[in-house]
Amino acid sequence: MEKIDAFHIGPPKSARTWVYMCLQEHPSVVVPKRDLVHYYDIFYAKGEEWYSQFFSRESSDQIIIDTTPSYIYSPWAPRRIAKDNPGAKIICSLRNPINRAFSHYWHEKKKKKIRFEFSEVLENYDLFSSWVEPAFYARHIERYLEHFSRRQILCIPFRLLKNNDEEFLRRILEFIDVD
């Protein structure tokens, strides 16, 4: 299996899909055929052959990026990613935690996937752990720092996207050494 050059690890509702769509258009980048692969957190037991089917590099000059947002809070993903791709770069868009949770809530509410009110997220541990804990960024990034050097990790503020989307994307492209 080819090594993955970079991972955009999320969290959800922090520009990961926007970045995926931008990278999809870049001729020097290969992203998965679907934007949520979940190999390093859910489907690792399926093996490398299963995972490799999502990527098709046309030339050796292209870099491969996995864009699965749940990798940020998976307890297993950092170790697995480092084991298989020790030289990989890690990209993380960081959004105000409450704004992120609220955006995620409304995204799912519009799709009619949930029935609870947002206030319940702050009162119910199961909901809290699913909706708020993903934004405990320091805890999650510390797990990555156990396996990757600081120079391999880019934390980029979501507000930069809102203020200057070109600069946001430029920083990511520079970080992954793509023109």
C-alpha positions, 0 to 999 in steps of 0.5 A: 500500500502506498503511504498517505502523505497527509491527513486532514483530521477534522473535527466535523463542521470545521471546514474539512469538507470545503478543504476536501472539495478544494483539494479534489480539484488540485492536480497534484493532490489525490483525495479519497473517492469518498470524503469519509473513509474511516479506515484508521478509526472504524475499518482498520481491521479490513486491511490495507487492500480495502483502504487502498481502493479509495485512492488512485494516484496517476503519477508519483508526483501527486500526494495522497490525503485522507480527509476523515474528520473523526480521526481527531478524537479517535483514541486509536487513529494517531498510533495507527496513522503513525505506524503506517505513515510515520512521515505524514503531515497532520492538518487540523482546522480548529473552530470555536468549540460551541460554534462547532457543536451548534453547527454540527447539531443544526446540520444533523437536525436539518437532515432529520437525523436527530430529535433532541434539542441542543440544550440537551447536549449540555445535560446528557453525558452521551450527547455531551461526549458526542457533540462537545468532546470532539472539540477538546482540541488540546487533549486530541492533539496531545495524542498526535504529538505522542507520535508526530513531531510538532513540525508535522502538525498544522493547526489552522483557525477556522476563523481564517477561512471566514476572513480569508479563504484563499489564505486558509487554503494557501497555508494548507497547500504550503504545509503539504508542499503543493504549489 
